[in-house]
């Protein structure tokens, strides 16, 4: 009986060591839940119905919780369009910072006409915001980013870069981060010729593209970034 008791003690001892080792090797150590709420803000860039760029502040808050991702906006259609980007943003932020997102509730709040924002194009900004909060850092207020968030933390391309850059400049942003390949914008131009005859006119048009240096055209510094890790080097205070 005494021998059996020793075996049980040895089993429990090595079992506990094995469990601890699995926790250290098989995954990250869970970060403790924050003791109080905290928030950061970053400008979201969009193109309005009239074709001009606009800026809508995004405020992201983190608080002790159970892993909820919440939205504080009025337009339900925007929620449906954006919920996948928000989920992926929090997931990637947690993965990259070694954070257990189940310890937190994260709320994304938007003030403005959110009907004009395509949800996917806000993905990079949402990811940066969530990461800053998980790291207890602040975001530089003179910088902004536009781009989608993809699996693995890469940043995908979006449209309306020139219009967004102009809006960011007017908002007071000095540095705009854009996806790789979008520091130059290809603007379509219609080139038409007319042929006339007796009682008829024929119009033939072709589309040519004018390549524009966004930084020079908008008067704002532009940096291309391929991943969220690249973006964080520019955005964190």
Residue, then its C-alpha position, 0 to 999 in steps of 0.5 A: x500500500x505504501x508503495x502504491x501511495x508513492x507511485x501515485x505521488x510520483x505520477x501526480x508530480x510528473x503529470x503536473x510537470x508535463x502539464x506545465x511544460x505543455x503550456x509553455x511549449x504548446x502555446x503562449x502563456x495567457x495574459x492576465x485580464x486588464x484591471x480597468x478599461x482603456x481606449x485608443x483612437x485612429x482615423x478611418x479613411x473612406x470615400x464618400x458617395x460624392x467620390x471625395x475622401x473623408x475621415x471618421x474617428x475609430x475609438x477602440x476600447x478594451x475592458x475585462x471580459x469574456x471575449x466579446x467583440x462589440x460595435x457601437x454604431x447605428x447602421x446595421x448594414x455596416x455591422x454585417x459588412x464589417x463583422x468578419x473584419x472585426x473578428x479577424x482583427x481581434x484574432x490576429x491582434x491576439x495571436x501576434x501579441x500572445x494574448x488570450x482574447x477571452x480575457x477581454x471585451x473589445x468595443x469598436x465605436x464609430x461616430x459619423x456616416x458609417x454607410x460610406x465605409x467599406x468594412x474590409x478596408x478598415x481591417x488594418x486600422x482595427x487590428x492596429x488598435x486592438x494590438x495597441x490596447x493589448x500591448x498597453x501602447x498608444x497610437x500616434x495621432x499624426x499617422x493613419x493606415x488604410x488596408x484590409x486585414x488578411x489571415x497571417x497579418x498581411x495587409x490587402x489592397x483597397x481603393x480610393x487611395x488618392x482621395x483618402x490621402x487628401x482627406x487624411x492630409x486635411x485632417x492633420x495626418x502627416x504619414x499615411x500607410x498604404x498596402x504594397x503597390x498603392x503608393x502610386x495610383x492609376x487613374x483611368x482617363x477616357x480618350x475619345x475620337x469622333x468621326x462624322x459623315x453625312x447624317x451620322x457621327x461615330x464616337x470611339x473611346x479607349x481607356x488609358x491610365x495616368x500613373x500618379x504619385x500619391x505622396x506628391x499629388x496629395x502632399x502627404x508622406x506615404x509608406x507602403x506596408x505589407x504586414x501589420x508588424x511593418x505598420x506597428x513600427x510606424x504607428x505606435x508611440 
